[in-house]
Amino acid sequence: MNFIKKFSYNSPVIISFFILSLVVLISGMSSFLTLRFSSFSDINMYLKLLTYPFAHANFNHFINNFLLILVVGPGVEERYGSKLLLIMIMITSIMTGFCNIVFFSGTGLLGASGIAFMLIVVSSYTNVRKGAIPITFILVLFLYVGREIFNAISINDGVSQFAHIMGGIMGAVFCFLIPKSKSNSFFKKKSRFENTEPMNKV
């Protein structure tokens, strides 16, 4: 029992996002949650603006997205708080999905890669504001962006580079809208899941 208590639910939004997405993938619900344009009067289509990030085509798609989210996400959640991170994820999901409906109405959308890219940009800005830019993070960002540019130009692999770009744009918007002085105090009420012990900022 004491061994179990040593495990910390240190990043409730990111971990819950991971678990729910894994359940969706294993249960075969990805197709049902995928965003597809049907009609602007279809309420279900609008609900799927929030569900498609939980859907993934296969385990490779799932792992590629969550390797980045699990590495970058907890630091962003610690910095900005669970509630603000949840709002950023929801807004990114809605805006990316809506733009996909408008500009690529014939193409379905699923996966959390746009959210992953949003987290990368927000994390990068956070570290800049703190005066430290890890070289390893720059390498990850460079390789990720480079891969998306290469794929957009030369490969038609069914991956939405547009969603990745939208995620980056939304991340930049959030960095501009959330002043450093308000990043931790934007929501002063702590979640009951959040760790109340003193912690060094990453």
Secondary structure, DSSP 8 states (H G I E B T S, - for coil): -HHHHT-----HHHHHHHHHHHHHHHHT-HHHH-B----TT-HHHHHTTTTGGG--SSHHHHHHHHHHHHHHHHHHHHHH-HHHHHHHHHHHHHHHHHHHHHH-TTS-B--SHHHHHHHHHHHHHHHHHTT---HHHHHHHHHHHHHHHHHHHH---S--HHHHHHHHHHHHHHHHHS-GGGTTTSS-S--TTS--S-----
